[in-house]
Amino acid sequence: MRKICMIMVLFLLPATAFSAPELKGSPQELQSYLLDERSVVAVTGSGEERVKADKAIVSLVVKTKDDKFRAALNKNSKIRNDVKNKMISGGIEKGKIEIAKYSSTPSYSWIGDKPSSYEISNEINVSIENEDQLLVIADVVDTVNEVYFLKTDFKHSKKQESMTKALEKALDEVNLKKQLYEKSLGVSLSPLRIMDQSIHEDIPAVYQVQRKSYASGSSPVSRMDVSESESGEGASGFGEVIYKARTQVEFVINRKQP
């Protein structure tokens, strides 16, 4: 009986004498527990890349009205073709002119259920690369009564490349701060993780008029866009696009041996 008791005690010893405490919890909780065992520091860096907008998309509206639906459609189609040909002859590539949206609005009289007239609207989006092409569009808007300016959106063709450069500058700032801390505090820092990272794009103000403006016959494209491009913001006249990056890197602090 005494032998049996001794054997049972020996079997129990590994489980009691040599077992480690069990860690429980979510991955985030375990990570926090492990990080608390080390000395860490978070270093933040920011970077900015400024480039000239090299592309603009000008949106126009062609609006026609007639008491016959087919006549309104035919007028709209003819004007769109004439406008497209004027732009092409002015130096804008055919493939840069896109017929975008189409809508039809019937008007009713006080008497009867049949519409008294039909209004047809088509949006045209034109991609341009310089101020000369913008002037061509301005001439079209100013000389064709049925064409109205809607808005201008600015773009940059090498967006990804510029975003990468902004992020590189942010990381360079992190490295400079890291070196300063190491030199001033007599420690070494080992990267642990990237805690936060963001990149966003600031584009020039978008020129836009309310849709009710073109209904009243206004055509402000030459006044709004061409005068803005005379501000001396580069050959394209489209202004600057700014890419801003921010990153935060966490480092483990290693004490240097004396």
C-alpha positions in Angstrom: 0.0 0.0 0.0 2.8 2.4 0.8 4.5 1.6 -2.6 1.2 2.5 -4.4 1.0 5.8 -2.6 4.6 6.7 -3.5 4.0 5.9 -7.2 0.9 8.1 -7.2 2.9 11.0 -5.7 5.6 10.7 -8.3 3.1 10.8 -11.1 1.6 14.0 -9.7 4.9 15.8 -9.3 5.5 16.8 -12.9 2.0 18.3 -13.2 2.4 20.4 -10.0 6.1 21.2 -9.6 7.0 21.9 -13.3 3.8 23.3 -14.9 3.9 27.0 -16.1 1.0 29.4 -15.6 -1.6 29.2 -18.4 -2.2 32.4 -20.3 -5.8 33.0 -21.4 -7.5 35.8 -23.3 -8.0 37.3 -26.8 -5.0 37.8 -29.1 -5.2 41.6 -28.3 -5.1 40.9 -24.6 -2.2 38.5 -24.9 -0.3 41.0 -27.1 -0.8 43.7 -24.5 0.4 41.4 -21.7 3.6 40.6 -23.7 4.2 44.2 -24.6 3.9 45.2 -20.9 7.0 43.0 -20.2 9.1 45.2 -22.5 10.0 48.9 -22.7 8.6 50.3 -25.9 8.4 53.7 -27.6 6.2 54.9 -30.5 7.8 57.2 -33.0 5.7 59.3 -35.5 6.7 60.6 -38.8 5.0 62.6 -41.6 5.8 63.4 -45.2 4.4 65.5 -48.0 4.8 65.3 -51.8 3.6 68.2 -54.0 3.0 67.8 -57.7 1.3 69.7 -60.5 -2.1 68.4 -61.6 -1.6 67.3 -65.1 -5.1 66.3 -66.1 -8.6 67.8 -65.8 -12.0 66.4 -66.6 -14.5 69.0 -67.8 -18.1 68.1 -67.6 -20.6 69.9 -69.9 -24.3 69.5 -70.5 -26.1 69.6 -73.9 -29.7 70.5 -73.4 -32.4 70.7 -76.1 -36.2 71.2 -76.0 -39.0 70.6 -78.4 -42.7 69.9 -78.4 -41.9 66.6 -80.2 -39.8 63.9 -78.5 -38.1 62.8 -81.6 -37.3 66.4 -82.6 -35.7 67.0 -79.2 -33.6 63.9 -79.6 -32.5 64.8 -83.1 -31.5 68.3 -82.0 -29.5 67.0 -79.1 -27.7 64.5 -81.3 -26.8 67.1 -83.9 -25.5 69.6 -81.4 -23.4 66.9 -79.6 -21.8 65.9 -82.9 -21.1 69.5 -83.8 -19.6 70.2 -80.4 -17.4 67.0 -80.6 -16.2 68.1 -84.1 -15.3 71.6 -82.8 -13.3 70.1 -80.0 -11.5 67.7 -82.2 -10.6 70.5 -84.7 -9.3 72.5 -81.7 -6.8 69.8 -80.8 -8.7 67.6 -78.4 -8.4 63.9 -79.2 -11.6 62.0 -80.1 -11.0 59.4 -77.5 -10.9 62.0 -74.8 -14.5 63.1 -75.4 -17.0 60.8 -73.7 -20.8 61.1 -73.8 -21.7 60.3 -70.2 -25.3 60.6 -68.9 -28.6 61.0 -70.7 -32.0 62.1 -69.3 -35.4 63.1 -70.7 -37.9 65.4 -68.9 -41.4 65.8 -70.3 -43.4 69.0 -69.5 -47.2 68.9 -69.1 -49.7 71.6 -69.8 -52.7 72.3 -67.5 -55.0 70.4 -69.8 -54.5 66.8 -71.0 -52.3 63.9 -70.0 -49.9 64.2 -72.9 -46.7 66.2 -72.5 -46.6 69.5 -74.2 -42.8 69.4 -74.7 -39.7 67.3 -74.1 -36.3 68.3 -72.7 -33.3 66.2 -73.5 -30.0 66.5 -71.5 -26.7 64.8 -72.2 -23.5 65.1 -70.2 -20.2 65.2 -72.0 -17.0 64.5 -70.1 -13.8 65.9 -71.8 -10.3 64.9 -70.5 -7.8 67.7 -71.1 -4.1 68.2 -70.3 -3.4 71.9 -70.8 -4.9 75.4 -70.8 -5.2 75.6 -74.6 -7.6 72.7 -74.6 -9.6 74.4 -71.8 -9.9 77.5 -74.0 -11.3 75.4 -76.8 -14.0 74.1 -74.4 -14.7 77.6 -73.2 -15.2 78.8 -76.8 -17.8 76.0 -77.4 -19.7 76.9 -74.2 -19.7 80.6 -75.0 -20.8 80.2 -78.6 -23.3 77.3 -78.5 -26.4 78.3 -76.6 -27.5 74.7 -75.8 -24.1 73.8 -74.1 -23.6 74.5 -70.4 -20.6 74.1 -68.1 -21.2 71.8 -65.2 -17.9 71.2 -63.3 -14.1 70.5 -63.6 -12.3 67.8 -61.7 -8.5 67.7 -61.4 -6.4 64.6 -61.5 -2.7 63.6 -61.3 -1.6 60.7 -63.6 1.2 59.4 -61.3 -0.8 59.2 -58.1 0.6 55.9 -56.8 4.2 57.0 -57.3 3.6 60.3 -55.5 1.9 58.5 -52.6 4.9 56.2 -52.3 7.3 59.2 -52.1 5.2 60.9 -49.4 5.3 57.6 -47.4 9.1 57.4 -47.9 9.5 60.9 -46.4 7.4 59.9 -43.4 9.5 56.8 -42.8 12.7 58.9 -43.2 11.5 61.2 -40.5 10.8 58.2 -38.2 14.4 57.0 -38.8 15.9 60.4 -38.0 14.0 60.6 -34.8 15.1 57.0 -33.9 18.7 57.9 -34.5 18.3 61.0 -32.3 16.8 59.0 -29.4 19.5 56.4 -29.6 22.3 59.0 -29.6 20.8 61.2 -26.9 19.5 58.5 -24.5 22.3 55.9 -25.0 20.0 53.1 -26.1 19.2 51.1 -29.2 15.8 50.8 -30.8 14.5 47.7 -32.6 11.4 48.0 -34.8 8.5 46.1 -33.4 5.4 47.0 -35.4 3.7 49.7 -37.5 0.9 51.0 -35.3 -0.7 53.4 -37.7 -0.3 54.5 -41.4 -2.3 56.8 -43.6 -2.0 58.6 -46.9 -4.5 61.1 -48.3 -4.7 63.3 -51.3 -5.5 67.1 -51.4 -6.6 68.2 -54.8 -7.3 71.7 -56.1 -10.8 73.1 -55.6 -13.3 71.6 -58.0 -15.0 74.3 -60.1 -18.7 73.6 -60.2 -22.0 75.4 -60.8 -25.4 74.5 -59.7 -27.5 72.6 -62.2 -30.2 75.3 -62.0 -27.6 77.7 -63.5 -27.4 76.1 -66.8 -31.2 75.9 -66.9 -31.3 79.7 -66.8 -28.8 80.0 -69.6 -25.6 80.9 -67.8 -22.3 79.7 -69.2 -19.5 80.5 -66.7 -16.8 78.1 -67.9 -14.5 80.7 -69.4 -15.0 83.1 -66.5 -14.4 80.4 -63.8 -11.7 78.2 -65.3 -9.6 80.4 -67.5 -9.3 83.2 -65.0 -8.3 80.7 -62.3 -5.6 79.3 -64.6 -4.0 82.7 -64.9 -2.8 82.5 -61.3 0.6 81.2 -62.4 0.3 77.7 -61.0 2.3 75.9 -63.7 2.0 75.3 -67.4 -1.2 73.3 -67.2 -2.9 75.9 -65.0 -4.5 73.1 -63.0 -2.8 73.8 -59.6 -1.1 71.5 -57.1 -2.0 68.1 -55.9 -0.7 67.4 -52.4 -0.1 63.9 -51.0 0.3 63.7 -47.2 1.5 60.6 -45.4 1.7 59.8 -41.7 3.0 56.7 -40.0 3.7 55.6 -36.4 6.3 52.8 -35.7 6.7 51.2 -32.3 10.2 50.3 -31.2 11.6 48.1 -28.4 14.1 49.9 -26.2 17.3 47.9 -25.7 19.6 49.1 -22.9 23.2 49.2 -24.0 25.6 47.2 -21.9 28.1 49.4 -20.0 
